[in-house]
Amino acid sequence: MALLKLMDRKMEAFAVASSPESFELLDGELRGLFGQNWGNVSVSAAGEMLGRGAMAGDEVLIVCVDAQDEQNLEPIDSFVRAAKKANLVVVLIAKDVSPTALHHLLQLGADDFAPYPLPDSALSDIFERLRDKRNAAPADSERKKSRSGVILPVYGAAGGVGASTFAVNLAWEMASATRKDDMRVALIDLDFQFGSIATLLDIPRRDSVFDLLTEPDTLAGDTLAQAMTSYKSILAVLTSPPEVMPLDIVNAEFVERLLRILQRRYDFVIVDLPKALTDWSASVLTGAETYFTLLELDMRSAQNLMRYLRVLRGEDLPGEKIQYILNRAPGFADLNGKTRVGRFSESLGIDINILLPDGGKAITQAGDQGEPLEASAAKNPLRKEIKKIASTLIDLTKEARAAVVD
């Protein structure tokens, strides 16, 4: 990055960094947003400019922070305080910064933040929100949109029944179908040990997820956003951590707070759950709108589900929320298979309302390639059924919200 040179032009933004070489990809983003009307400046130089009033207009300050800065946050801390005291807009760009440090800087008054490397259109979205906020009337700004998201957990009664595959593809189909409706979808992997969402979508597991789980007191909207990843710019994903962690690393209070934050930010939250039951499993079921439980027509699923139902009844949990899904169900013409399904559900005392077909080898291939079925097997019968379920959930949610408005 070249040193900042003030010229006879209106400066709209300053990129402030103690190690600008760590954020070299930011140059192109800022050129696209501000043309030539922006510049780079060190933290010390920016502080001097701020002190003498050279930054006192409508400039946006993009403050870049990395792990090296975290060893001594005082210069950046002081600069952010002074910038907010001067009523300047401050946007943080965080690279490998712990949730504690990020939370601290945001508490100083920073207006927004984005992780580095930047997700697609992250900065432009931030500046658009800031412009809307600046131009909004006071009455409008007070009416901040609350999305009241629908929590949709997915649980597998046994290993290999396809729960994670269902969760990934349901989330993707919902995100694709609502991308033009101002509705947002999040996919959350709560299997801290062997969660496979990251593998099924070929996205990295972030260290910030590990930090969030090991420092639960830092959980807030900003630290959660830093830990999440954007898949193809339309689906927000919280993967499992890079390292295997005990499922009791968090408690019910943490999970409940996590779900509340997600509900405020997203319209639909699909949660992929571990097979093991934990102290916080009841919190997920209680907060859910519908709780999908996948099983197969085999003895493993039957015996596991019988034990699971005994737990629900013993703890007086809302079992009526559970929607049972039979994966790899018998085909339409398999009359013997249909009889087996009827006996299976009758023996367990449950209603199986959703039957998913066997998607065949295409399911394994899609998982190995790290992409949803829509990308590699759009005409697969399993994909078509999941798309129908996604469409039904979206329509029911829209109808319910319209009824509330009326």
Secondary structure as the mmCIF struct_conf table of DSSP 4:
data_model
#
loop_
_struct_conf.conf_type_id
_struct_conf.id
_struct_conf.beg_label_comp_id
_struct_conf.beg_label_asym_id
_struct_conf.beg_label_seq_id
_struct_conf.end_label_comp_id
_struct_conf.end_label_asym_id
_struct_conf.end_label_seq_id
HELX_LH_PP_P HELX_LH_PP_P1 ALA A 2 LEU A 4
BEND BEND1 ASP A 8 ARG A 9
STRN STRN1 ALA A 13 ALA A 17
BEND BEND2 SER A 18 SER A 19
HELX_RH_3T_P HELX_RH_3T_P1 PRO A 20 PHE A 23
TURN_TY1_P TURN_TY1_P1 GLU A 24 LEU A 25
HELX_RH_AL_P HELX_RH_AL_P1 LEU A 26 PHE A 34
TURN_TY1_P TURN_TY1_P2 GLY A 35 GLN A 36
BEND BEND3 ASN A 37 ASN A 37
STRN STRN2 TRP A 38 VAL A 41
HELX_RH_AL_P HELX_RH_AL_P2 VAL A 43 GLY A 51
TURN_TY1_P TURN_TY1_P3 ARG A 52 GLY A 53
BEND BEND4 ALA A 54 MET A 55
BEND BEND5 GLY A 57 ASP A 58
STRN STRN3 VAL A 60 ASP A 66
HELX_RH_AL_P HELX_RH_AL_P3 ALA A 67 GLU A 70
TURN_TY1_P TURN_TY1_P4 GLN A 71 ASN A 72
HELX_RH_AL_P HELX_RH_AL_P4 GLU A 74 LYS A 85
TURN_TY1_P TURN_TY1_P5 ALA A 86 ASN A 87
STRN STRN4 VAL A 89 LYS A 95
BEND BEND6 ASP A 96 ASP A 96
HELX_RH_AL_P HELX_RH_AL_P5 PRO A 99 GLN A 107
TURN_TY1_P TURN_TY1_P6 LEU A 108 GLY A 109
STRN STRN5 ASP A 112 PRO A 115
BEND BEND7 TYR A 116 PRO A 117
HELX_LH_PP_P HELX_LH_PP_P2 LEU A 118 PRO A 119
TURN_TY1_P TURN_TY1_P7 ASP A 120 SER A 121
HELX_RH_AL_P HELX_RH_AL_P6 ALA A 122 ASN A 135
BEND BEND8 ALA A 136 ALA A 136
HELX_RH_AL_P HELX_RH_AL_P7 PRO A 138 GLU A 142
BEND BEND9 ARG A 143 ARG A 143
HELX_LH_PP_P HELX_LH_PP_P3 GLY A 149 GLY A 149
STRN STRN6 VAL A 150 GLY A 156
BEND BEND10 ALA A 157 ALA A 158
TURN_TY1_P TURN_TY1_P8 GLY A 159 GLY A 160
BEND BEND11 VAL A 161 GLY A 162
HELX_RH_AL_P HELX_RH_AL_P8 ALA A 163 THR A 178
TURN_TY1_P TURN_TY1_P9 ARG A 179 ASP A 182
STRN STRN7 VAL A 185 ASP A 189
TURN_TY1_P TURN_TY1_P10 PHE A 192 PHE A 194
HELX_RH_AL_P HELX_RH_AL_P9 ILE A 197 LEU A 201
TURN_TY1_P TURN_TY1_P11 ASP A 202 ASP A 202
HELX_LH_PP_P HELX_LH_PP_P4 PRO A 204 ARG A 206
HELX_RH_AL_P HELX_RH_AL_P10 ASP A 207 THR A 214
HELX_RH_3T_P HELX_RH_3T_P2 PRO A 216 THR A 218
BEND BEND12 ALA A 220 ALA A 220
HELX_RH_AL_P HELX_RH_AL_P11 GLY A 221 ALA A 227
STRN STRN8 THR A 229 TYR A 231
TURN_TY1_P TURN_TY1_P12 LYS A 232 ILE A 234
STRN STRN9 LEU A 235 LEU A 238
HELX_LH_PP_P HELX_LH_PP_P5 THR A 239 PRO A 241
BEND BEND13 PRO A 242 GLU A 243
HELX_RH_3T_P HELX_RH_3T_P3 LEU A 247 ILE A 249
BEND BEND14 VAL A 250 VAL A 250
HELX_RH_AL_P HELX_RH_AL_P12 ALA A 252 ARG A 265
BEND BEND15 ASP A 267 ASP A 267
STRN STRN10 PHE A 268 ASP A 272
HELX_LH_PP_P HELX_LH_PP_P6 LEU A 273 PRO A 274
BEND BEND16 LYS A 275 ALA A 276
TURN_TY1_P TURN_TY1_P13 ASP A 279 TRP A 280
HELX_RH_AL_P HELX_RH_AL_P13 SER A 281 GLY A 287
BEND BEND17 GLU A 289 GLU A 289
STRN STRN11 TYR A 291 LEU A 295
BEND BEND18 LEU A 297 ASP A 298
HELX_RH_AL_P HELX_RH_AL_P14 MET A 299 GLY A 314
TURN_TY1_P TURN_TY1_P14 GLU A 315 ASP A 316
HELX_RH_3T_P HELX_RH_3T_P4 GLY A 319 LYS A 321
STRN STRN12 ILE A 322 LEU A 326
TURN_TY1_P TURN_TY1_P15 ASN A 327 ARG A 328
HELX_LH_PP_P HELX_LH_PP_P7 ALA A 329 GLY A 331
TURN_TY1_P TURN_TY1_P16 PHE A 332 ALA A 333
HELX_RH_AL_P HELX_RH_AL_P15 LEU A 335 LEU A 348
TURN_TY1_P TURN_TY1_P17 GLY A 349 GLY A 349
STRN STRN13 ILE A 352 LEU A 355
HELX_LH_PP_P HELX_LH_PP_P8 LEU A 356 ASP A 358
TURN_TY1_P TURN_TY1_P18 GLY A 360 GLY A 360
HELX_RH_AL_P HELX_RH_AL_P16 LYS A 361 GLN A 369
TURN_TY1_P TURN_TY1_P19 GLY A 370 GLY A 370
HELX_RH_AL_P HELX_RH_AL_P17 LEU A 373 SER A 376
TURN_TY1_P TURN_TY1_P20 ALA A 378 LYS A 379
HELX_RH_AL_P HELX_RH_AL_P18 PRO A 381 VAL A 405
#
